[in-house]
Amino acid sequence: MNGSEGKLGGSKFLEIDMFNEVYVRPGDELVEQLHSIMVEKGQTVFEEVASQLPLKTPIEEVFPLEDAAF
């Protein structure tokens, strides 16, 4: 994995992880940019879901809604 999602063991979005594995190659700026946009949007969705949960909810237990697809 590359980018910030690798630090968390995945982006929590199978679609983003799969796109990264299949399409992202060093030097392909367009694909890298698309992946960055997906990661950004995924993080926004993740933060929105997390904001609706109790404050003491461990981050490992926060998952996006199934209808939050890419």
CHARMM internal coordinates of N, CA and C (Angstrom, degrees):
IC EDIT
DIST 1 N 1 CA 1.4498
DIST 1 CA 1 C 1.5201
ANGL 1 N 1 CA 1 C 108.86
DIST 1 C 2 N 1.3137
ANGL 1 CA 1 C 2 N 114.10
DIHE 1 N 1 CA 1 C 2 N 154.25
DIST 2 N 2 CA 1.4539
ANGL 1 C 2 N 2 CA 116.35
DIHE 1 CA 1 C 2 N 2 CA 173.72
DIST 2 CA 2 C 1.5148
ANGL 2 N 2 CA 2 C 108.29
DIHE 1 C 2 N 2 CA 2 C -128.14
DIST 2 C 3 N 1.3151
ANGL 2 CA 2 C 3 N 116.78
DIHE 2 N 2 CA 2 C 3 N 168.59
DIST 3 N 3 CA 1.4482
ANGL 2 C 3 N 3 CA 119.56
DIHE 2 CA 2 C 3 N 3 CA 178.90
DIST 3 CA 3 C 1.5183
ANGL 3 N 3 CA 3 C 112.12
DIHE 2 C 3 N 3 CA 3 C 79.07
DIST 3 C 4 N 1.3306
ANGL 3 CA 3 C 4 N 116.02
DIHE 3 N 3 CA 3 C 4 N -168.43
DIST 4 N 4 CA 1.4552
ANGL 3 C 4 N 4 CA 121.30
DIHE 3 CA 3 C 4 N 4 CA -173.81
DIST 4 CA 4 C 1.5181
ANGL 4 N 4 CA 4 C 113.21
DIHE 3 C 4 N 4 CA 4 C -73.44
DIST 4 C 5 N 1.3435
ANGL 4 CA 4 C 5 N 119.48
DIHE 4 N 4 CA 4 C 5 N -23.37
DIST 5 N 5 CA 1.4562
ANGL 4 C 5 N 5 CA 119.74
DIHE 4 CA 4 C 5 N 5 CA -177.41
DIST 5 CA 5 C 1.5139
ANGL 5 N 5 CA 5 C 112.56
DIHE 4 C 5 N 5 CA 5 C -65.88
DIST 5 C 6 N 1.3250
ANGL 5 CA 5 C 6 N 118.33
DIHE 5 N 5 CA 5 C 6 N -25.85
DIST 6 N 6 CA 1.4512
ANGL 5 C 6 N 6 CA 121.30
DIHE 5 CA 5 C 6 N 6 CA 179.28
DIST 6 CA 6 C 1.5252
ANGL 6 N 6 CA 6 C 112.21
DIHE 5 C 6 N 6 CA 6 C -64.05
DIST 6 C 7 N 1.3187
ANGL 6 CA 6 C 7 N 117.23
DIHE 6 N 6 CA 6 C 7 N -29.39
DIST 7 N 7 CA 1.4546
ANGL 6 C 7 N 7 CA 121.86
DIHE 6 CA 6 C 7 N 7 CA 179.75
DIST 7 CA 7 C 1.5195
ANGL 7 N 7 CA 7 C 111.37
DIHE 6 C 7 N 7 CA 7 C -66.73
DIST 7 C 8 N 1.3107
ANGL 7 CA 7 C 8 N 117.10
DIHE 7 N 7 CA 7 C 8 N -28.18
DIST 8 N 8 CA 1.4572
ANGL 7 C 8 N 8 CA 121.49
DIHE 7 CA 7 C 8 N 8 CA -177.99
DIST 8 CA 8 C 1.5179
ANGL 8 N 8 CA 8 C 111.85
DIHE 7 C 8 N 8 CA 8 C -100.13
DIST 8 C 9 N 1.3315
ANGL 8 CA 8 C 9 N 118.16
DIHE 8 N 8 CA 8 C 9 N 3.63
DIST 9 N 9 CA 1.4454
ANGL 8 C 9 N 9 CA 120.87
DIHE 8 CA 8 C 9 N 9 CA 179.34
DIST 9 CA 9 C 1.5205
ANGL 9 N 9 CA 9 C 112.41
DIHE 8 C 9 N 9 CA 9 C 80.60
DIST 9 C 10 N 1.2956
ANGL 9 CA 9 C 10 N 118.53
DIHE 9 N 9 CA 9 C 10 N 21.10
DIST 10 N 10 CA 1.4558
ANGL 9 C 10 N 10 CA 122.25
DIHE 9 CA 9 C 10 N 10 CA -179.52
DIST 10 CA 10 C 1.5119
ANGL 10 N 10 CA 10 C 109.69
DIHE 9 C 10 N 10 CA 10 C 134.11
DIST 10 C 11 N 1.3035
ANGL 10 CA 10 C 11 N 115.42
DIHE 10 N 10 CA 10 C 11 N 163.59
DIST 11 N 11 CA 1.4513
ANGL 10 C 11 N 11 CA 119.51
DIHE 10 CA 10 C 11 N 11 CA -176.10
DIST 11 CA 11 C 1.5171
ANGL 11 N 11 CA 11 C 113.28
DIHE 10 C 11 N 11 CA 11 C -88.20
DIST 11 C 12 N 1.3252
ANGL 11 CA 11 C 12 N 117.63
DIHE 11 N 11 CA 11 C 12 N -6.57
DIST 12 N 12 CA 1.4651
ANGL 11 C 12 N 12 CA 124.52
DIHE 11 CA 11 C 12 N 12 CA -173.72
DIST 12 CA 12 C 1.5207
ANGL 12 N 12 CA 12 C 111.28
DIHE 11 C 12 N 12 CA 12 C 74.02
DIST 12 C 13 N 1.3136
ANGL 12 CA 12 C 13 N 116.85
DIHE 12 N 12 CA 12 C 13 N 4.41
DIST 13 N 13 CA 1.4588
ANGL 12 C 13 N 13 CA 122.24
DIHE 12 CA 12 C 13 N 13 CA 173.84
DIST 13 CA 13 C 1.5240
ANGL 13 N 13 CA 13 C 107.07
DIHE 12 C 13 N 13 CA 13 C -121.55
DIST 13 C 14 N 1.2951
ANGL 13 CA 13 C 14 N 116.93
DIHE 13 N 13 CA 13 C 14 N 109.78
DIST 14 N 14 CA 1.4619
ANGL 13 C 14 N 14 CA 121.41
DIHE 13 CA 13 C 14 N 14 CA -179.22
DIST 14 CA 14 C 1.5262
ANGL 14 N 14 CA 14 C 110.76
DIHE 13 C 14 N 14 CA 14 C -56.36
DIST 14 C 15 N 1.3384
ANGL 14 CA 14 C 15 N 117.06
DIHE 14 N 14 CA 14 C 15 N -37.71
DIST 15 N 15 CA 1.4614
ANGL 14 C 15 N 15 CA 120.78
DIHE 14 CA 14 C 15 N 15 CA -178.45
DIST 15 CA 15 C 1.5266
ANGL 15 N 15 CA 15 C 111.74
DIHE 14 C 15 N 15 CA 15 C -61.93
DIST 15 C 16 N 1.3267
ANGL 15 CA 15 C 16 N 116.65
DIHE 15 N 15 CA 15 C 16 N -41.15
DIST 16 N 16 CA 1.4685
ANGL 15 C 16 N 16 CA 120.67
DIHE 15 CA 15 C 16 N 16 CA -179.81
DIST 16 CA 16 C 1.5207
ANGL 16 N 16 CA 16 C 110.05
DIHE 15 C 16 N 16 CA 16 C -68.28
DIST 16 C 17 N 1.3219
ANGL 16 CA 16 C 17 N 116.23
DIHE 16 N 16 CA 16 C 17 N -44.56
DIST 17 N 17 CA 1.4638
ANGL 16 C 17 N 17 CA 119.97
DIHE 16 CA 16 C 17 N 17 CA 179.64
DIST 17 CA 17 C 1.5248
ANGL 17 N 17 CA 17 C 111.12
DIHE 16 C 17 N 17 CA 17 C -62.27
DIST 17 C 18 N 1.3398
ANGL 17 CA 17 C 18 N 116.37
DIHE 17 N 17 CA 17 C 18 N -41.67
DIST 18 N 18 CA 1.4601
ANGL 17 C 18 N 18 CA 120.71
DIHE 17 CA 17 C 18 N 18 CA -179.60
DIST 18 CA 18 C 1.5314
ANGL 18 N 18 CA 18 C 110.43
DIHE 17 C 18 N 18 CA 18 C -66.14
DIST 18 C 19 N 1.3362
ANGL 18 CA 18 C 19 N 117.79
DIHE 18 N 18 CA 18 C 19 N -43.44
DIST 19 N 19 CA 1.4645
ANGL 18 C 19 N 19 CA 121.79
DIHE 18 CA 18 C 19 N 19 CA 177.15
DIST 19 CA 19 C 1.5262
ANGL 19 N 19 CA 19 C 109.86
DIHE 18 C 19 N 19 CA 19 C -57.38
DIST 19 C 20 N 1.3250
ANGL 19 CA 19 C 20 N 115.83
DIHE 19 N 19 CA 19 C 20 N -43.87
DIST 20 N 20 CA 1.4588
ANGL 19 C 20 N 20 CA 120.85
DIHE 19 CA 19 C 20 N 20 CA 179.80
DIST 20 CA 20 C 1.5258
ANGL 20 N 20 CA 20 C 110.87
DIHE 19 C 20 N 20 CA 20 C -60.53
DIST 20 C 21 N 1.3188
ANGL 20 CA 20 C 21 N 116.70
DIHE 20 N 20 CA 20 C 21 N -47.33
DIST 21 N 21 CA 1.4634
ANGL 20 C 21 N 21 CA 121.17
DIHE 20 CA 20 C 21 N 21 CA -177.98
DIST 21 CA 21 C 1.5310
ANGL 21 N 21 CA 21 C 112.69
DIHE 20 C 21 N 21 CA 21 C -65.69
DIST 21 C 22 N 1.3252
ANGL 21 CA 21 C 22 N 116.85
DIHE 21 N 21 CA 21 C 22 N -38.49
DIST 22 N 22 CA 1.4669
ANGL 21 C 22 N 22 CA 120.92
DIHE 21 CA 21 C 22 N 22 CA -173.04
DIST 22 CA 22 C 1.5232
ANGL 22 N 22 CA 22 C 113.07
DIHE 21 C 22 N 22 CA 22 C -86.75
DIST 22 C 23 N 1.3338
ANGL 22 CA 22 C 23 N 117.46
DIHE 22 N 22 CA 22 C 23 N -41.54
DIST 23 N 23 CA 1.4666
ANGL 22 C 23 N 23 CA 119.62
DIHE 22 CA 22 C 23 N 23 CA -169.02
DIST 23 CA 23 C 1.5266
ANGL 23 N 23 CA 23 C 116.70
DIHE 22 C 23 N 23 CA 23 C -109.35
DIST 23 C 24 N 1.3154
ANGL 23 CA 23 C 24 N 118.62
DIHE 23 N 23 CA 23 C 24 N -30.74
DIST 24 N 24 CA 1.4633
ANGL 23 C 24 N 24 CA 119.77
DIHE 23 CA 23 C 24 N 24 CA -172.98
DIST 24 CA 24 C 1.5261
ANGL 24 N 24 CA 24 C 110.18
DIHE 23 C 24 N 24 CA 24 C -74.67
DIST 24 C 25 N 1.3179
ANGL 24 CA 24 C 25 N 114.48
DIHE 24 N 24 CA 24 C 25 N 120.12
DIST 25 N 25 CA 1.4645
ANGL 24 C 25 N 25 CA 122.06
DIHE 24 CA 24 C 25 N 25 CA 177.91
DIST 25 CA 25 C 1.5327
ANGL 25 N 25 CA 25 C 108.28
DIHE 24 C 25 N 25 CA 25 C -131.04
DIST 25 C 26 N 1.3206
ANGL 25 CA 25 C 26 N 118.39
DIHE 25 N 25 CA 25 C 26 N 143.30
DIST 26 N 26 CA 1.4597
ANGL 25 C 26 N 26 CA 120.98
DIHE 25 CA 25 C 26 N 26 CA 179.18
DIST 26 CA 26 C 1.5348
ANGL 26 N 26 CA 26 C 110.75
DIHE 25 C 26 N 26 CA 26 C -54.76
DIST 26 C 27 N 1.3096
ANGL 26 CA 26 C 27 N 115.46
DIHE 26 N 26 CA 26 C 27 N 132.97
DIST 27 N 27 CA 1.4580
ANGL 26 C 27 N 27 CA 120.86
DIHE 26 CA 26 C 27 N 27 CA 176.81
DIST 27 CA 27 C 1.5135
ANGL 27 N 27 CA 27 C 114.69
DIHE 26 C 27 N 27 CA 27 C 91.98
DIST 27 C 28 N 1.3252
ANGL 27 CA 27 C 28 N 119.25
DIHE 27 N 27 CA 27 C 28 N -10.71
DIST 28 N 28 CA 1.4674
ANGL 27 C 28 N 28 CA 121.76
DIHE 27 CA 27 C 28 N 28 CA 178.19
DIST 28 CA 28 C 1.5237
ANGL 28 N 28 CA 28 C 107.65
DIHE 27 C 28 N 28 CA 28 C -91.49
DIST 28 C 29 N 1.3343
ANGL 28 CA 28 C 29 N 115.15
DIHE 28 N 28 CA 28 C 29 N 86.73
DIST 29 N 29 CA 1.4606
ANGL 28 C 29 N 29 CA 121.39
DIHE 28 CA 28 C 29 N 29 CA -172.10
DIST 29 CA 29 C 1.5215
ANGL 29 N 29 CA 29 C 113.27
DIHE 28 C 29 N 29 CA 29 C -61.30
DIST 29 C 30 N 1.3202
ANGL 29 CA 29 C 30 N 118.57
DIHE 29 N 29 CA 29 C 30 N -39.15
DIST 30 N 30 CA 1.4631
ANGL 29 C 30 N 30 CA 121.10
DIHE 29 CA 29 C 30 N 30 CA -178.96
DIST 30 CA 30 C 1.5268
ANGL 30 N 30 CA 30 C 110.77
DIHE 29 C 30 N 30 CA 30 C -63.31
DIST 30 C 31 N 1.3106
ANGL 30 CA 30 C 31 N 117.06
DIHE 30 N 30 CA 30 C 31 N -47.54
DIST 31 N 31 CA 1.4645
ANGL 30 C 31 N 31 CA 120.96
DIHE 30 CA 30 C 31 N 31 CA -179.66
DIST 31 CA 31 C 1.5243
ANGL 31 N 31 CA 31 C 110.24
DIHE 30 C 31 N 31 CA 31 C -66.60
DIST 31 C 32 N 1.3228
ANGL 31 CA 31 C 32 N 117.39
DIHE 31 N 31 CA 31 C 32 N -39.75
DIST 32 N 32 CA 1.4651
ANGL 31 C 32 N 32 CA 120.50
DIHE 31 CA 31 C 32 N 32 CA 177.46
DIST 32 CA 32 C 1.5255
ANGL 32 N 32 CA 32 C 110.46
DIHE 31 C 32 N 32 CA 32 C -62.45
DIST 32 C 33 N 1.3303
ANGL 32 CA 32 C 33 N 117.06
DIHE 32 N 32 CA 32 C 33 N -38.48
DIST 33 N 33 CA 1.4617
ANGL 32 C 33 N 33 CA 121.29
DIHE 32 CA 32 C 33 N 33 CA 178.55
DIST 33 CA 33 C 1.5301
ANGL 33 N 33 CA 33 C 110.25
DIHE 32 C 33 N 33 CA 33 C -66.94
DIST 33 C 34 N 1.3348
ANGL 33 CA 33 C 34 N 117.61
DIHE 33 N 33 CA 33 C 34 N -43.75
DIST 34 N 34 CA 1.4607
ANGL 33 C 34 N 34 CA 121.08
DIHE 33 CA 33 C 34 N 34 CA 177.66
DIST 34 CA 34 C 1.5269
ANGL 34 N 34 CA 34 C 110.85
DIHE 33 C 34 N 34 CA 34 C -60.77
DIST 34 C 35 N 1.3241
ANGL 34 CA 34 C 35 N 116.16
DIHE 34 N 34 CA 34 C 35 N -42.30
DIST 35 N 35 CA 1.4629
ANGL 34 C 35 N 35 CA 120.13
DIHE 34 CA 34 C 35 N 35 CA 178.42
DIST 35 CA 35 C 1.5237
ANGL 35 N 35 CA 35 C 110.64
DIHE 34 C 35 N 35 CA 35 C -62.66
DIST 35 C 36 N 1.3196
ANGL 35 CA 35 C 36 N 117.48
DIHE 35 N 35 CA 35 C 36 N -42.47
DIST 36 N 36 CA 1.4660
ANGL 35 C 36 N 36 CA 121.34
DIHE 35 CA 35 C 36 N 36 CA 178.82
DIST 36 CA 36 C 1.5279
ANGL 36 N 36 CA 36 C 111.30
DIHE 35 C 36 N 36 CA 36 C -60.48
DIST 36 C 37 N 1.3366
ANGL 36 CA 36 C 37 N 116.15
DIHE 36 N 36 CA 36 C 37 N -41.26
DIST 37 N 37 CA 1.4681
ANGL 36 C 37 N 37 CA 120.55
DIHE 36 CA 36 C 37 N 37 CA 178.13
DIST 37 CA 37 C 1.5227
ANGL 37 N 37 CA 37 C 109.94
DIHE 36 C 37 N 37 CA 37 C -63.48
DIST 37 C 38 N 1.3252
ANGL 37 CA 37 C 38 N 117.31
DIHE 37 N 37 CA 37 C 38 N -42.96
DIST 38 N 38 CA 1.4669
ANGL 37 C 38 N 38 CA 120.80
DIHE 37 CA 37 C 38 N 38 CA 178.73
DIST 38 CA 38 C 1.5297
ANGL 38 N 38 CA 38 C 111.00
DIHE 37 C 38 N 38 CA 38 C -61.94
DIST 38 C 39 N 1.3293
ANGL 38 CA 38 C 39 N 116.45
DIHE 38 N 38 CA 38 C 39 N -44.20
DIST 39 N 39 CA 1.4650
ANGL 38 C 39 N 39 CA 120.66
DIHE 38 CA 38 C 39 N 39 CA 180.00
DIST 39 CA 39 C 1.5303
ANGL 39 N 39 CA 39 C 109.71
DIHE 38 C 39 N 39 CA 39 C -62.28
DIST 39 C 40 N 1.3334
ANGL 39 CA 39 C 40 N 116.77
DIHE 39 N 39 CA 39 C 40 N -42.81
DIST 40 N 40 CA 1.4662
ANGL 39 C 40 N 40 CA 121.96
DIHE 39 CA 39 C 40 N 40 CA 178.56
DIST 40 CA 40 C 1.5271
ANGL 40 N 40 CA 40 C 111.24
DIHE 39 C 40 N 40 CA 40 C -60.09
DIST 40 C 41 N 1.3307
ANGL 40 CA 40 C 41 N 116.29
DIHE 40 N 40 CA 40 C 41 N -49.25
DIST 41 N 41 CA 1.4675
ANGL 40 C 41 N 41 CA 120.53
DIHE 40 CA 40 C 41 N 41 CA 179.67
DIST 41 CA 41 C 1.5192
ANGL 41 N 41 CA 41 C 110.74
DIHE 40 C 41 N 41 CA 41 C -64.62
DIST 41 C 42 N 1.3179
ANGL 41 CA 41 C 42 N 117.09
DIHE 41 N 41 CA 41 C 42 N -38.99
DIST 42 N 42 CA 1.4595
ANGL 41 C 42 N 42 CA 120.71
DIHE 41 CA 41 C 42 N 42 CA 177.16
DIST 42 CA 42 C 1.5165
ANGL 42 N 42 CA 42 C 111.33
DIHE 41 C 42 N 42 CA 42 C -61.81
DIST 42 C 43 N 1.3273
ANGL 42 CA 42 C 43 N 116.72
DIHE 42 N 42 CA 42 C 43 N -40.90
DIST 43 N 43 CA 1.4580
ANGL 42 C 43 N 43 CA 121.24
DIHE 42 CA 42 C 43 N 43 CA 178.80
DIST 43 CA 43 C 1.5259
ANGL 43 N 43 CA 43 C 110.61
DIHE 42 C 43 N 43 CA 43 C -64.81
DIST 43 C 44 N 1.3330
ANGL 43 CA 43 C 44 N 117.08
DIHE 43 N 43 CA 43 C 44 N -38.54
DIST 44 N 44 CA 1.4629
ANGL 43 C 44 N 44 CA 121.37
DIHE 43 CA 43 C 44 N 44 CA 178.00
DIST 44 CA 44 C 1.5282
ANGL 44 N 44 CA 44 C 110.47
DIHE 43 C 44 N 44 CA 44 C -62.75
DIST 44 C 45 N 1.3277
ANGL 44 CA 44 C 45 N 116.58
DIHE 44 N 44 CA 44 C 45 N -45.77
DIST 45 N 45 CA 1.4680
ANGL 44 C 45 N 45 CA 121.12
DIHE 44 CA 44 C 45 N 45 CA 178.17
DIST 45 CA 45 C 1.5209
ANGL 45 N 45 CA 45 C 109.78
DIHE 44 C 45 N 45 CA 45 C -62.91
DIST 45 C 46 N 1.3213
ANGL 45 CA 45 C 46 N 116.74
DIHE 45 N 45 CA 45 C 46 N -44.62
DIST 46 N 46 CA 1.4590
ANGL 45 C 46 N 46 CA 122.03
DIHE 45 CA 45 C 46 N 46 CA -179.98
DIST 46 CA 46 C 1.5263
ANGL 46 N 46 CA 46 C 110.84
DIHE 45 C 46 N 46 CA 46 C -58.99
DIST 46 C 47 N 1.3340
ANGL 46 CA 46 C 47 N 116.94
DIHE 46 N 46 CA 46 C 47 N -45.95
DIST 47 N 47 CA 1.4651
ANGL 46 C 47 N 47 CA 121.21
DIHE 46 CA 46 C 47 N 47 CA 179.73
DIST 47 CA 47 C 1.5246
ANGL 47 N 47 CA 47 C 111.25
DIHE 46 C 47 N 47 CA 47 C -64.56
DIST 47 C 48 N 1.3265
ANGL 47 CA 47 C 48 N 116.97
DIHE 47 N 47 CA 47 C 48 N -37.35
DIST 48 N 48 CA 1.4603
ANGL 47 C 48 N 48 CA 120.43
DIHE 47 CA 47 C 48 N 48 CA 178.59
DIST 48 CA 48 C 1.5264
ANGL 48 N 48 CA 48 C 110.77
DIHE 47 C 48 N 48 CA 48 C -64.39
DIST 48 C 49 N 1.3324
ANGL 48 CA 48 C 49 N 116.29
DIHE 48 N 48 CA 48 C 49 N -44.20
DIST 49 N 49 CA 1.4688
ANGL 48 C 49 N 49 CA 120.56
DIHE 48 CA 48 C 49 N 49 CA 178.51
DIST 49 CA 49 C 1.5272
ANGL 49 N 49 CA 49 C 109.53
DIHE 48 C 49 N 49 CA 49 C -63.47
DIST 49 C 50 N 1.3218
ANGL 49 CA 49 C 50 N 116.70
DIHE 49 N 49 CA 49 C 50 N -45.57
DIST 50 N 50 CA 1.4638
ANGL 49 C 50 N 50 CA 121.32
DIHE 49 CA 49 C 50 N 50 CA -178.90
DIST 50 CA 50 C 1.5214
ANGL 50 N 50 CA 50 C 111.38
DIHE 49 C 50 N 50 CA 50 C -62.20
DIST 50 C 51 N 1.3342
ANGL 50 CA 50 C 51 N 117.95
DIHE 50 N 50 CA 50 C 51 N -34.80
DIST 51 N 51 CA 1.4638
ANGL 50 C 51 N 51 CA 121.06
DIHE 50 CA 50 C 51 N 51 CA -178.28
DIST 51 CA 51 C 1.5256
ANGL 51 N 51 CA 51 C 111.94
DIHE 50 C 51 N 51 CA 51 C -68.41
DIST 51 C 52 N 1.3097
ANGL 51 CA 51 C 52 N 117.80
DIHE 51 N 51 CA 51 C 52 N -18.61
DIST 52 N 52 CA 1.4543
ANGL 51 C 52 N 52 CA 121.72
DIHE 51 CA 51 C 52 N 52 CA -178.69
DIST 52 CA 52 C 1.5241
ANGL 52 N 52 CA 52 C 112.78
DIHE 51 C 52 N 52 CA 52 C -93.17
DIST 52 C 53 N 1.3318
ANGL 52 CA 52 C 53 N 116.73
DIHE 52 N 52 CA 52 C 53 N -1.83
DIST 53 N 53 CA 1.4651
ANGL 52 C 53 N 53 CA 121.69
DIHE 52 CA 52 C 53 N 53 CA -179.44
DIST 53 CA 53 C 1.5266
ANGL 53 N 53 CA 53 C 109.85
DIHE 52 C 53 N 53 CA 53 C -101.77
DIST 53 C 54 N 1.3331
ANGL 53 CA 53 C 54 N 117.40
DIHE 53 N 53 CA 53 C 54 N 161.04
DIST 54 N 54 CA 1.4673
ANGL 53 C 54 N 54 CA 119.85
DIHE 53 CA 53 C 54 N 54 CA 176.17
DIST 54 CA 54 C 1.5303
ANGL 54 N 54 CA 54 C 110.80
DIHE 53 C 54 N 54 CA 54 C -56.89
DIST 54 C 55 N 1.3130
ANGL 54 CA 54 C 55 N 116.36
DIHE 54 N 54 CA 54 C 55 N 146.88
DIST 55 N 55 CA 1.4716
ANGL 54 C 55 N 55 CA 121.86
DIHE 54 CA 54 C 55 N 55 CA -175.76
DIST 55 CA 55 C 1.5265
ANGL 55 N 55 CA 55 C 113.47
DIHE 54 C 55 N 55 CA 55 C -58.68
DIST 55 C 56 N 1.3045
ANGL 55 CA 55 C 56 N 118.60
DIHE 55 N 55 CA 55 C 56 N -29.69
DIST 56 N 56 CA 1.4664
ANGL 55 C 56 N 56 CA 120.95
DIHE 55 CA 55 C 56 N 56 CA -176.43
DIST 56 CA 56 C 1.5192
ANGL 56 N 56 CA 56 C 113.24
DIHE 55 C 56 N 56 CA 56 C -87.70
DIST 56 C 57 N 1.3418
ANGL 56 CA 56 C 57 N 117.99
DIHE 56 N 56 CA 56 C 57 N 8.23
DIST 57 N 57 CA 1.4552
ANGL 56 C 57 N 57 CA 121.21
DIHE 56 CA 56 C 57 N 57 CA 178.81
DIST 57 CA 57 C 1.5310
ANGL 57 N 57 CA 57 C 108.97
DIHE 56 C 57 N 57 CA 57 C -70.52
DIST 57 C 58 N 1.3397
ANGL 57 CA 57 C 58 N 117.66
DIHE 57 N 57 CA 57 C 58 N 123.02
DIST 58 N 58 CA 1.4849
ANGL 57 C 58 N 58 CA 119.76
DIHE 57 CA 57 C 58 N 58 CA 178.40
DIST 58 CA 58 C 1.5306
ANGL 58 N 58 CA 58 C 110.42
DIHE 57 C 58 N 58 CA 58 C -61.95
DIST 58 C 59 N 1.3082
ANGL 58 CA 58 C 59 N 116.60
DIHE 58 N 58 CA 58 C 59 N 141.36
DIST 59 N 59 CA 1.4682
ANGL 58 C 59 N 59 CA 122.04
DIHE 58 CA 58 C 59 N 59 CA -177.58
DIST 59 CA 59 C 1.5313
ANGL 59 N 59 CA 59 C 110.78
DIHE 58 C 59 N 59 CA 59 C -59.08
DIST 59 C 60 N 1.3323
ANGL 59 CA 59 C 60 N 117.39
DIHE 59 N 59 CA 59 C 60 N -29.08
DIST 60 N 60 CA 1.4609
ANGL 59 C 60 N 60 CA 120.88
DIHE 59 CA 59 C 60 N 60 CA 179.57
DIST 60 CA 60 C 1.5328
ANGL 60 N 60 CA 60 C 112.06
DIHE 59 C 60 N 60 CA 60 C -66.32
DIST 60 C 61 N 1.3284
ANGL 60 CA 60 C 61 N 116.85
DIHE 60 N 60 CA 60 C 61 N -19.24
DIST 61 N 61 CA 1.4587
ANGL 60 C 61 N 61 CA 121.30
DIHE 60 CA 60 C 61 N 61 CA -178.62
DIST 61 CA 61 C 1.5263
ANGL 61 N 61 CA 61 C 112.96
DIHE 60 C 61 N 61 CA 61 C -98.20
DIST 61 C 62 N 1.3157
ANGL 61 CA 61 C 62 N 116.82
DIHE 61 N 61 CA 61 C 62 N 7.15
DIST 62 N 62 CA 1.4670
ANGL 61 C 62 N 62 CA 121.16
DIHE 61 CA 61 C 62 N 62 CA 179.21
DIST 62 CA 62 C 1.5222
ANGL 62 N 62 CA 62 C 108.41
DIHE 61 C 62 N 62 CA 62 C -97.08
DIST 62 C 63 N 1.3201
ANGL 62 CA 62 C 63 N 115.90
DIHE 62 N 62 CA 62 C 63 N 120.98
DIST 63 N 63 CA 1.4679
ANGL 62 C 63 N 63 CA 121.99
DIHE 62 CA 62 C 63 N 63 CA 178.99
DIST 63 CA 63 C 1.5145
ANGL 63 N 63 CA 63 C 109.31
DIHE 62 C 63 N 63 CA 63 C -130.15
DIST 63 C 64 N 1.3299
ANGL 63 CA 63 C 64 N 117.77
DIHE 63 N 63 CA 63 C 64 N 142.47
DIST 64 N 64 CA 1.4712
ANGL 63 C 64 N 64 CA 120.33
DIHE 63 CA 63 C 64 N 64 CA 177.51
DIST 64 CA 64 C 1.5184
ANGL 64 N 64 CA 64 C 111.14
DIHE 63 C 64 N 64 CA 64 C -66.51
DIST 64 C 65 N 1.3173
ANGL 64 CA 64 C 65 N 115.28
DIHE 64 N 64 CA 64 C 65 N 154.50
DIST 65 N 65 CA 1.4538
ANGL 64 C 65 N 65 CA 120.38
DIHE 64 CA 64 C 65 N 65 CA 175.61
DIST 65 CA 65 C 1.5211
ANGL 65 N 65 CA 65 C 109.43
DIHE 64 C 65 N 65 CA 65 C -65.20
DIST 65 C 66 N 1.3165
ANGL 65 CA 65 C 66 N 116.76
DIHE 65 N 65 CA 65 C 66 N 150.61
DIST 66 N 66 CA 1.4713
ANGL 65 C 66 N 66 CA 120.19
DIHE 65 CA 65 C 66 N 66 CA -178.15
DIST 66 CA 66 C 1.5215
ANGL 66 N 66 CA 66 C 112.54
DIHE 65 C 66 N 66 CA 66 C -63.85
DIST 66 C 67 N 1.3401
ANGL 66 CA 66 C 67 N 117.61
DIHE 66 N 66 CA 66 C 67 N -26.32
DIST 67 N 67 CA 1.4654
ANGL 66 C 67 N 67 CA 118.97
DIHE 66 CA 66 C 67 N 67 CA -179.23
DIST 67 CA 67 C 1.5283
ANGL 67 N 67 CA 67 C 112.03
DIHE 66 C 67 N 67 CA 67 C -83.73
DIST 67 C 68 N 1.3178
ANGL 67 CA 67 C 68 N 117.86
DIHE 67 N 67 CA 67 C 68 N 3.39
DIST 68 N 68 CA 1.4674
ANGL 67 C 68 N 68 CA 122.44
DIHE 67 CA 67 C 68 N 68 CA 176.82
DIST 68 CA 68 C 1.5165
ANGL 68 N 68 CA 68 C 108.86
DIHE 67 C 68 N 68 CA 68 C -90.14
DIST 68 C 69 N 1.3230
ANGL 68 CA 68 C 69 N 116.56
DIHE 68 N 68 CA 68 C 69 N 60.93
DIST 69 N 69 CA 1.4568
ANGL 68 C 69 N 69 CA 121.15
DIHE 68 CA 68 C 69 N 69 CA -176.11
DIST 69 CA 69 C 1.5262
ANGL 69 N 69 CA 69 C 110.90
DIHE 68 C 69 N 69 CA 69 C -94.45
DIST 69 C 70 N 1.3134
ANGL 69 CA 69 C 70 N 114.33
DIHE 69 N 69 CA 69 C 70 N 163.45
DIST 70 N 70 CA 1.4560
ANGL 69 C 70 N 70 CA 120.58
DIHE 69 CA 69 C 70 N 70 CA 178.45
DIST 70 CA 70 C 1.4931
ANGL 70 N 70 CA 70 C 107.87
DIHE 69 C 70 N 70 CA 70 C -103.72
END
COOR INIT
IC SEED 1 N 1 CA 1 C
IC BUILD
